[in-house]
């Protein structure tokens, strides 16, 4: 799911930087390396004042946690995150995508 707020920021970013191949490109073009992404994330953590040990995958867990705290059914969260193990696949047979339209991104609920 893409937050309306984030979509607006991404459009603004695109208009300013006009990336050629990837939305976010390294200084020399092309895609960022995993190491570069980790460094960027660590700098953002430091700048935000967050002192907990966190990794890029923490963003995924945080997203799921915020949705769960807002009352979104765990089965929908698992589907949104693309869990496809045989254990969780059984859950997906009992839900439809009808409820997805009613789920908003936690970013759209933040007060800035």
MIVOLO-114633 format. One record per atom (N, C-alpha, C): residue in one letter; atom name; x, y negated, z negated. Coordinates in steps of 0.02 Angstrom, whole numbers, padded with zeros to 5 digits, always signed. Layout:
REM residues N
rec r: a, a: CA, xx: X, yy: Y, zz: Z
...
This chain:
REM residues 112
rec r: x, a: N, xx: +00042, yy: +00058, zz: +00000
rec r: x, a: CA, xx: +00000, yy: +00000, zz: +00000
rec r: x, a: C, xx: +00044, yy: -00062, zz: +00000
rec r: x, a: N, xx: +00025, yy: -00110, zz: +00039
rec r: x, a: CA, xx: +00065, yy: -00171, zz: +00044
rec r: x, a: C, xx: +00025, yy: -00229, zz: +00014
rec r: x, a: N, xx: +00053, yy: -00259, zz: -00036
rec r: x, a: CA, xx: +00022, yy: -00316, zz: -00070
rec r: x, a: C, xx: +00014, yy: -00374, zz: -00021
rec r: x, a: N, xx: -00043, yy: -00408, zz: -00025
rec r: x, a: CA, xx: -00054, yy: -00467, zz: +00017
rec r: x, a: C, xx: -00002, yy: -00520, zz: +00002
rec r: x, a: N, xx: +00015, yy: -00527, zz: -00062
rec r: x, a: CA, xx: +00065, yy: -00577, zz: -00082
rec r: x, a: C, xx: +00133, yy: -00559, zz: -00052
rec r: x, a: N, xx: +00151, yy: -00495, zz: -00054
rec r: x, a: CA, xx: +00215, yy: -00474, zz: -00026
rec r: x, a: C, xx: +00215, yy: -00482, zz: +00050
rec r: x, a: N, xx: +00160, yy: -00466, zz: +00082
rec r: x, a: CA, xx: +00155, yy: -00474, zz: +00155
rec r: x, a: C, xx: +00167, yy: -00546, zz: +00175
rec r: x, a: N, xx: +00140, yy: -00593, zz: +00137
rec r: x, a: CA, xx: +00151, yy: -00664, zz: +00151
rec r: x, a: C, xx: +00225, yy: -00681, zz: +00145
rec r: x, a: N, xx: +00257, yy: -00657, zz: +00092
rec r: x, a: CA, xx: +00329, yy: -00670, zz: +00083
rec r: x, a: C, xx: +00370, yy: -00638, zz: +00138
rec r: x, a: N, xx: +00352, yy: -00578, zz: +00159
rec r: x, a: CA, xx: +00389, yy: -00544, zz: +00213
rec r: x, a: C, xx: +00382, yy: -00581, zz: +00279
rec r: x, a: N, xx: +00323, yy: -00608, zz: +00292
rec r: x, a: CA, xx: +00313, yy: -00647, zz: +00354
rec r: x, a: C, xx: +00356, yy: -00710, zz: +00353
rec r: x, a: N, xx: +00358, yy: -00742, zz: +00296
rec r: x, a: CA, xx: +00400, yy: -00802, zz: +00288
rec r: x, a: C, xx: +00473, yy: -00784, zz: +00299
rec r: x, a: N, xx: +00495, yy: -00730, zz: +00269
rec r: x, a: CA, xx: +00564, yy: -00706, zz: +00276
rec r: x, a: C, xx: +00580, yy: -00691, zz: +00350
rec r: x, a: N, xx: +00533, yy: -00657, zz: +00384
rec r: x, a: CA, xx: +00544, yy: -00639, zz: +00454
rec r: x, a: C, xx: +00550, yy: -00702, zz: +00497
rec r: x, a: N, xx: +00508, yy: -00751, zz: +00486
rec r: x, a: CA, xx: +00511, yy: -00813, zz: +00525
rec r: x, a: C, xx: +00578, yy: -00849, zz: +00515
rec r: x, a: N, xx: +00604, yy: -00845, zz: +00454
rec r: x, a: CA, xx: +00666, yy: -00880, zz: +00439
rec r: x, a: C, xx: +00727, yy: -00844, zz: +00466
rec r: x, a: N, xx: +00731, yy: -00778, zz: +00458
rec r: x, a: CA, xx: +00792, yy: -00741, zz: +00475
rec r: x, a: C, xx: +00789, yy: -00705, zz: +00542
rec r: x, a: N, xx: +00731, yy: -00693, zz: +00569
rec r: x, a: CA, xx: +00724, yy: -00659, zz: +00634
rec r: x, a: C, xx: +00769, yy: -00597, zz: +00641
rec r: x, a: N, xx: +00759, yy: -00547, zz: +00598
rec r: x, a: CA, xx: +00800, yy: -00487, zz: +00603
rec r: x, a: C, xx: +00790, yy: -00453, zz: +00670
rec r: x, a: N, xx: +00842, yy: -00420, zz: +00694
rec r: x, a: CA, xx: +00840, yy: -00391, zz: +00761
rec r: x, a: C, xx: +00817, yy: -00318, zz: +00762
rec r: x, a: N, xx: +00846, yy: -00277, zz: +00718
rec r: x, a: CA, xx: +00830, yy: -00205, zz: +00719
rec r: x, a: C, xx: +00793, yy: -00182, zz: +00657
rec r: x, a: N, xx: +00817, yy: -00202, zz: +00598
rec r: x, a: CA, xx: +00786, yy: -00184, zz: +00535
rec r: x, a: C, xx: +00760, yy: -00247, zz: +00501
rec r: x, a: N, xx: +00708, yy: -00240, zz: +00461
rec r: x, a: CA, xx: +00681, yy: -00298, zz: +00427
rec r: x, a: C, xx: +00734, yy: -00332, zz: +00383
rec r: x, a: N, xx: +00770, yy: -00291, zz: +00346
rec r: x, a: CA, xx: +00825, yy: -00317, zz: +00304
rec r: x, a: C, xx: +00890, yy: -00290, zz: +00332
rec r: x, a: N, xx: +00931, yy: -00334, zz: +00358
rec r: x, a: CA, xx: +00993, yy: -00313, zz: +00390
rec r: x, a: C, xx: +01053, yy: -00337, zz: +00349
rec r: x, a: N, xx: +01107, yy: -00299, zz: +00353
rec r: x, a: CA, xx: +01168, yy: -00319, zz: +00319
rec r: x, a: C, xx: +01199, yy: -00380, zz: +00351
rec r: x, a: N, xx: +01251, yy: -00406, zz: +00321
rec r: x, a: CA, xx: +01283, yy: -00467, zz: +00346
rec r: x, a: C, xx: +01307, yy: -00460, zz: +00418
rec r: x, a: N, xx: +01327, yy: -00400, zz: +00437
rec r: x, a: CA, xx: +01351, yy: -00387, zz: +00505
rec r: x, a: C, xx: +01298, yy: -00355, zz: +00549
rec r: x, a: N, xx: +01235, yy: -00358, zz: +00527
rec r: x, a: CA, xx: +01181, yy: -00326, zz: +00563
rec r: x, a: C, xx: +01176, yy: -00253, zz: +00542
rec r: x, a: N, xx: +01128, yy: -00218, zz: +00571
rec r: x, a: CA, xx: +01118, yy: -00148, zz: +00553
rec r: x, a: C, xx: +01087, yy: -00141, zz: +00484
rec r: x, a: N, xx: +01076, yy: -00079, zz: +00466
rec r: x, a: CA, xx: +01043, yy: -00068, zz: +00401
rec r: x, a: C, xx: +01092, yy: -00071, zz: +00343
rec r: x, a: N, xx: +01063, yy: -00084, zz: +00285
rec r: x, a: CA, xx: +01103, yy: -00086, zz: +00224
rec r: x, a: C, xx: +01124, yy: -00015, zz: +00205
rec r: x, a: N, xx: +01182, yy: -00008, zz: +00177
rec r: x, a: CA, xx: +01204, yy: +00057, zz: +00151
rec r: x, a: C, xx: +01171, yy: +00067, zz: +00083
rec r: x, a: N, xx: +01170, yy: +00129, zz: +00060
rec r: x, a: CA, xx: +01142, yy: +00145, zz: -00005
rec r: x, a: C, xx: +01179, yy: +00107, zz: -00060
rec r: x, a: N, xx: +01245, yy: +00104, zz: -00053
rec r: x, a: CA, xx: +01286, yy: +00068, zz: -00102
rec r: x, a: C, xx: +01267, yy: -00006, zz: -00105
rec r: x, a: N, xx: +01258, yy: -00037, zz: -00048
rec r: x, a: CA, xx: +01238, yy: -00107, zz: -00046
rec r: x, a: C, xx: +01170, yy: -00118, zz: -00079
rec r: x, a: N, xx: +01123, yy: -00073, zz: -00065
rec r: x, a: CA, xx: +01057, yy: -00080, zz: -00095
rec r: x, a: C, xx: +01061, yy: -00075, zz: -00171
rec r: x, a: N, xx: +01102, yy: -00029, zz: -00195
rec r: x, a: CA, xx: +01111, yy: -00022, zz: -00268
rec r: x, a: C, xx: +01140, yy: -00086, zz: -00298
rec r: x, a: N, xx: +01189, yy: -00115, zz: -00264
rec r: x, a: CA, xx: +01220, yy: -00176, zz: -00289
rec r: x, a: C, xx: +01170, yy: -00234, zz: -00290
rec r: x, a: N, xx: +01131, yy: -00240, zz: -00238
rec r: x, a: CA, xx: +01080, yy: -00293, zz: -00234
rec r: x, a: C, xx: +01030, yy: -00284, zz: -00290
rec r: x, a: N, xx: +01009, yy: -00223, zz: -00302
rec r: x, a: CA, xx: +00960, yy: -00208, zz: -00355
rec r: x, a: C, xx: +00989, yy: -00226, zz: -00423
rec r: x, a: N, xx: +01051, yy: -00207, zz: -00435
rec r: x, a: CA, xx: +01083, yy: -00222, zz: -00500
rec r: x, a: C, xx: +01089, yy: -00297, zz: -00511
rec r: x, a: N, xx: +01106, yy: -00335, zz: -00458
rec r: x, a: CA, xx: +01110, yy: -00408, zz: -00464
rec r: x, a: C, xx: +01041, yy: -00438, zz: -00479
rec r: x, a: N, xx: +00989, yy: -00411, zz: -00447
rec r: x, a: CA, xx: +00921, yy: -00435, zz: -00460
rec r: x, a: C, xx: +00900, yy: -00420, zz: -00531
rec r: x, a: N, xx: +00918, yy: -00361, zz: -00556
rec r: x, a: CA, xx: +00903, yy: -00344, zz: -00626
rec r: x, a: C, xx: +00935, yy: -00394, zz: -00673
rec r: x, a: N, xx: +00999, yy: -00407, zz: -00661
rec r: x, a: CA, xx: +01036, yy: -00453, zz: -00704
rec r: x, a: C, xx: +01005, yy: -00523, zz: -00702
rec r: x, a: N, xx: +00989, yy: -00546, zz: -00642
rec r: x, a: CA, xx: +00960, yy: -00613, zz: -00634
rec r: x, a: C, xx: +00891, yy: -00618, zz: -00667
rec r: x, a: N, xx: +00855, yy: -00563, zz: -00669
rec r: x, a: CA, xx: +00788, yy: -00564, zz: -00698
rec r: x, a: C, xx: +00788, yy: -00560, zz: -00774
rec r: x, a: N, xx: +00847, yy: -00543, zz: -00802
rec r: x, a: CA, xx: +00851, yy: -00537, zz: -00874
rec r: x, a: C, xx: +00834, yy: -00468, zz: -00901
rec r: x, a: N, xx: +00818, yy: -00422, zz: -00856
rec r: x, a: CA, xx: +00803, yy: -00353, zz: -00877
rec r: x, a: C, xx: +00868, yy: -00320, zz: -00898
rec r: x, a: N, xx: +00868, yy: -00293, zz: -00958
rec r: x, a: CA, xx: +00929, yy: -00263, zz: -00985
rec r: x, a: C, xx: +00926, yy: -00187, zz: -00988
rec r: x, a: N, xx: +00870, yy: -00157, zz: -00967
rec r: x, a: CA, xx: +00864, yy: -00085, zz: -00968
rec r: x, a: C, xx: +00903, yy: -00054, zz: -00910
rec r: x, a: N, xx: +00925, yy: +00007, zz: -00921
rec r: x, a: CA, xx: +00958, yy: +00044, zz: -00867
rec r: x, a: C, xx: +00905, yy: +00062, zz: -00815
rec r: x, a: N, xx: +00912, yy: +00038, zz: -00755
rec r: x, a: CA, xx: +00862, yy: +00051, zz: -00703
rec r: x, a: C, xx: +00898, yy: +00066, zz: -00637
rec r: x, a: N, xx: +00863, yy: +00101, zz: -00595
rec r: x, a: CA, xx: +00889, yy: +00119, zz: -00529
rec r: x, a: C, xx: +00834, yy: +00104, zz: -00477
rec r: x, a: N, xx: +00851, yy: +00108, zz: -00414
rec r: x, a: CA, xx: +00802, yy: +00094, zz: -00362
rec r: x, a: C, xx: +00739, yy: +00136, zz: -00371
rec r: x, a: N, xx: +00748, yy: +00199, zz: -00389
rec r: x, a: CA, xx: +00690, yy: +00244, zz: -00398
rec r: x, a: C, xx: +00645, yy: +00220, zz: -00456
rec r: x, a: N, xx: +00673, yy: +00181, zz: -00501
rec r: x, a: CA, xx: +00635, yy: +00154, zz: -00557
rec r: x, a: C, xx: +00577, yy: +00111, zz: -00531
rec r: x, a: N, xx: +00586, yy: +00078, zz: -00474
rec r: x, a: CA, xx: +00533, yy: +00037, zz: -00446
rec r: x, a: C, xx: +00472, yy: +00081, zz: -00430
rec r: x, a: N, xx: +00483, yy: +00140, zz: -00404
rec r: x, a: CA, xx: +00429, yy: +00187, zz: -00388
rec r: x, a: C, xx: +00392, yy: +00207, zz: -00452
rec r: x, a: N, xx: +00430, yy: +00223, zz: -00504
rec r: x, a: CA, xx: +00399, yy: +00243, zz: -00567
rec r: x, a: C, xx: +00361, yy: +00185, zz: -00598
rec r: x, a: N, xx: +00389, yy: +00125, zz: -00593
rec r: x, a: CA, xx: +00356, yy: +00066, zz: -00621
rec r: x, a: C, xx: +00290, yy: +00052, zz: -00585
rec r: x, a: N, xx: +00291, yy: +00058, zz: -00519
rec r: x, a: CA, xx: +00230, yy: +00049, zz: -00480
rec r: x, a: C, xx: +00176, yy: +00097, zz: -00503
rec r: x, a: N, xx: +00194, yy: +00160, zz: -00510
rec r: x, a: CA, xx: +00146, yy: +00211, zz: -00532
rec r: x, a: C, xx: +00121, yy: +00196, zz: -00602
rec r: x, a: N, xx: +00166, yy: +00175, zz: -00646
rec r: x, a: CA, xx: +00147, yy: +00160, zz: -00715
rec r: x, a: C, xx: +00097, yy: +00102, zz: -00717
rec r: x, a: N, xx: +00111, yy: +00049, zz: -00679
rec r: x, a: CA, xx: +00065, yy: -00009, zz: -00677
rec r: x, a: C, xx: -00004, yy: +00010, zz: -00651
rec r: x, a: N, xx: -00005, yy: +00052, zz: -00599
rec r: x, a: CA, xx: -00070, yy: +00074, zz: -00573
rec r: x, a: C, xx: -00107, yy: +00115, zz: -00626
rec r: x, a: N, xx: -00072, yy: +00160, zz: -00659
rec r: x, a: CA, xx: -00103, yy: +00202, zz: -00710
rec r: x, a: C, xx: -00130, yy: +00159, zz: -00767
rec r: x, a: N, xx: -00091, yy: +00109, zz: -00787
rec r: x, a: CA, xx: -00113, yy: +00064, zz: -00841
rec r: x, a: C, xx: -00175, yy: +00023, zz: -00821
rec r: x, a: N, xx: -00183, yy: +00012, zz: -00757
rec r: x, a: CA, xx: -00242, yy: -00025, zz: -00733
rec r: x, a: C, xx: -00302, yy: +00020, zz: -00723
rec r: x, a: N, xx: -00294, yy: +00086, zz: -00739
rec r: x, a: CA, xx: -00350, yy: +00131, zz: -00736
rec r: x, a: C, xx: -00358, yy: +00169, zz: -00671
rec r: x, a: N, xx: -00309, yy: +00166, zz: -00626
rec r: x, a: CA, xx: -00313, yy: +00203, zz: -00564
rec r: x, a: C, xx: -00304, yy: +00277, zz: -00580
rec r: x, a: N, xx: -00346, yy: +00318, zz: -00551
rec r: x, a: CA, xx: -00345, yy: +00390, zz: -00562
rec r: x, a: C, xx: -00277, yy: +00419, zz: -00542
rec r: x, a: N, xx: -00250, yy: +00461, zz: -00585
rec r: x, a: CA, xx: -00185, yy: +00491, zz: -00574
rec r: x, a: C, xx: -00181, yy: +00528, zz: -00507
rec r: x, a: N, xx: -00235, yy: +00557, zz: -00486
rec r: x, a: CA, xx: -00235, yy: +00593, zz: -00421
rec r: x, a: C, xx: -00224, yy: +00545, zz: -00363
rec r: x, a: N, xx: -00253, yy: +00485, zz: -00368
rec r: x, a: CA, xx: -00241, yy: +00435, zz: -00315
rec r: x, a: C, xx: -00169, yy: +00412, zz: -00316
rec r: x, a: N, xx: -00142, yy: +00403, zz: -00375
rec r: x, a: CA, xx: -00072, yy: +00381, zz: -00381
rec r: x, a: C, xx: -00026, yy: +00433, zz: -00350
rec r: x, a: N, xx: -00038, yy: +00496, zz: -00365
rec r: x, a: CA, xx: +00003, yy: +00550, zz: -00337
rec r: x, a: C, xx: -00001, yy: +00549, zz: -00260
rec r: x, a: N, xx: -00061, yy: +00538, zz: -00234
rec r: x, a: CA, xx: -00070, yy: +00536, zz: -00161
rec r: x, a: C, xx: -00034, yy: +00476, zz: -00131
rec r: x, a: N, xx: -00040, yy: +00417, zz: -00164
rec r: x, a: CA, xx: -00006, yy: +00357, zz: -00140
rec r: x, a: C, xx: +00069, yy: +00366, zz: -00138
rec r: x, a: N, xx: +00096, yy: +00402, zz: -00187
rec r: x, a: CA, xx: +00168, yy: +00412, zz: -00190
rec r: x, a: C, xx: +00192, yy: +00468, zz: -00145
rec r: x, a: N, xx: +00145, yy: +00503, zz: -00114
rec r: x, a: CA, xx: +00164, yy: +00555, zz: -00067
rec r: x, a: C, xx: +00189, yy: +00619, zz: -00097
rec r: x, a: N, xx: +00167, yy: +00634, zz: -00158
rec r: x, a: CA, xx: +00187, yy: +00698, zz: -00188
rec r: x, a: C, xx: +00158, yy: +00754, zz: -00147
rec r: x, a: N, xx: +00200, yy: +00801, zz: -00128
rec r: x, a: CA, xx: +00176, yy: +00855, zz: -00085
rec r: x, a: C, xx: +00197, yy: +00924, zz: -00109
rec r: x, a: N, xx: +00215, yy: +00931, zz: -00172
rec r: x, a: CA, xx: +00233, yy: +00997, zz: -00197
rec r: x, a: C, xx: +00170, yy: +01040, zz: -00199
rec r: x, a: N, xx: +00179, yy: +01106, zz: -00195
rec r: x, a: CA, xx: +00120, yy: +01150, zz: -00196
rec r: x, a: C, xx: +00075, yy: +01138, zz: -00257
rec r: x, a: N, xx: +00104, yy: +01120, zz: -00314
rec r: x, a: CA, xx: +00064, yy: +01109, zz: -00374
rec r: x, a: C, xx: +00018, yy: +01048, zz: -00366
rec r: x, a: N, xx: +00044, yy: +00995, zz: -00338
rec r: x, a: CA, xx: +00003, yy: +00934, zz: -00331
rec r: x, a: C, xx: -00041, yy: +00937, zz: -00270
rec r: x, a: N, xx: -00024, yy: +00979, zz: -00221
rec r: x, a: CA, xx: -00065, yy: +00984, zz: -00160
rec r: x, a: C, xx: -00136, yy: +01007, zz: -00176
rec r: x, a: N, xx: -00143, yy: +01050, zz: -00226
rec r: x, a: CA, xx: -00210, yy: +01073, zz: -00246
rec r: x, a: C, xx: -00254, yy: +01015, zz: -00267
rec r: x, a: N, xx: -00225, yy: +00965, zz: -00299
rec r: x, a: CA, xx: -00263, yy: +00907, zz: -00322
rec r: x, a: C, xx: -00291, yy: +00869, zz: -00262
rec r: x, a: N, xx: -00252, yy: +00863, zz: -00209
rec r: x, a: CA, xx: -00272, yy: +00822, zz: -00151
rec r: x, a: C, xx: -00331, yy: +00851, zz: -00114
rec r: x, a: N, xx: -00343, yy: +00916, zz: -00121
rec r: x, a: CA, xx: -00400, yy: +00945, zz: -00086
rec r: x, a: C, xx: -00466, yy: +00922, zz: -00115
rec r: x, a: N, xx: -00465, yy: +00892, zz: -00174
rec r: x, a: CA, xx: -00527, yy: +00870, zz: -00207
rec r: x, a: C, xx: -00539, yy: +00795, zz: -00202
rec r: x, a: N, xx: -00496, yy: +00758, zz: -00168
rec r: x, a: CA, xx: -00507, yy: +00686, zz: -00161
rec r: x, a: C, xx: -00510, yy: +00666, zz: -00088
rec r: x, a: N, xx: -00541, yy: +00610, zz: -00077
rec r: x, a: CA, xx: -00543, yy: +00582, zz: -00009
rec r: x, a: C, xx: -00505, yy: +00516, zz: -00011
rec r: x, a: N, xx: -00495, yy: +00486, zz: +00046
rec r: x, a: CA, xx: -00461, yy: +00422, zz: +00048
rec r: x, a: C, xx: -00509, yy: +00364, zz: +00037
rec r: x, a: N, xx: -00573, yy: +00379, zz: +00026
rec r: x, a: CA, xx: -00623, yy: +00327, zz: +00016
rec r: x, a: C, xx: -00604, yy: +00280, zz: -00041
rec r: x, a: N, xx: -00578, yy: +00306, zz: -00095
rec r: x, a: CA, xx: -00560, yy: +00265, zz: -00152
rec r: x, a: C, xx: -00500, yy: +00221, zz: -00142
rec r: x, a: N, xx: -00458, yy: +00237, zz: -00092
rec r: x, a: CA, xx: -00397, yy: +00197, zz: -00080
rec r: x, a: C, xx: -00413, yy: +00125, zz: -00064
rec r: x, a: N, xx: -00468, yy: +00112, zz: -00032
rec r: x, a: CA, xx: -00486, yy: +00043, zz: -00013
rec r: x, a: C, xx: -00498, yy: -00001, zz: -00074
rec r: x, a: N, xx: -00513, yy: +00029, zz: -00131
rec r: x, a: CA, xx: -00529, yy: -00009, zz: -00191
rec r: x, a: C, xx: -00468, yy: -00019, zz: -00236
rec r: x, a: N, xx: -00410, yy: +00005, zz: -00215
rec r: x, a: CA, xx: -00350, yy: -00002, zz: -00256
rec r: x, a: C, xx: -00310, yy: -00061, zz: -00231
rec r: x, a: N, xx: -00296, yy: -00108, zz: -00276
rec r: x, a: CA, xx: -00255, yy: -00166, zz: -00259
rec r: x, a: C, xx: -00185, yy: -00158, zz: -00286
rec r: x, a: N, xx: -00138, yy: -00188, zz: -00254
rec r: x, a: CA, xx: -00069, yy: -00185, zz: -00277
rec r: x, a: C, xx: -00062, yy: -00224, zz: -00342
rec r: x, a: N, xx: -00023, yy: -00198, zz: -00390
rec r: x, a: CA, xx: -00012, yy: -00235, zz: -00452
rec r: x, a: C, xx: +00019, yy: -00304, zz: -00440
rec r: x, a: N, xx: +00056, yy: -00312, zz: -00385
rec r: x, a: CA, xx: +00086, yy: -00377, zz: -00369
rec r: x, a: C, xx: +00033, yy: -00431, zz: -00358
rec r: x, a: N, xx: -00024, yy: -00411, zz: -00331
rec r: x, a: CA, xx: -00077, yy: -00459, zz: -00318
rec r: x, a: C, xx: -00110, yy: -00483, zz: -00382
rec r: x, a: N, xx: -00100, yy: -00447, zz: -00437
rec r: x, a: CA, xx: -00131, yy: -00465, zz: -00501
rec r: x, a: C, xx: -00085, yy: -00507, zz: -00544
rec r: x, a: N, xx: -00021, yy: -00514, zz: -00524
rec r: x, a: CA, xx: +00027, yy: -00551, zz: -00565
rec r: x, a: C, xx: +00015, yy: -00626, zz: -00561
rec r: x, a: N, xx: +00027, yy: -00658, zz: -00617
rec r: x, a: CA, xx: +00023, yy: -00731, zz: -00619
rec r: x, a: C, xx: +00093, yy: -00758, zz: -00613
rec r: x, a: N, xx: +00104, yy: -00799, zz: -00563
rec r: x, a: CA, xx: +00170, yy: -00827, zz: -00552
rec r: x, a: C, xx: +00168, yy: -00902, zz: -00561
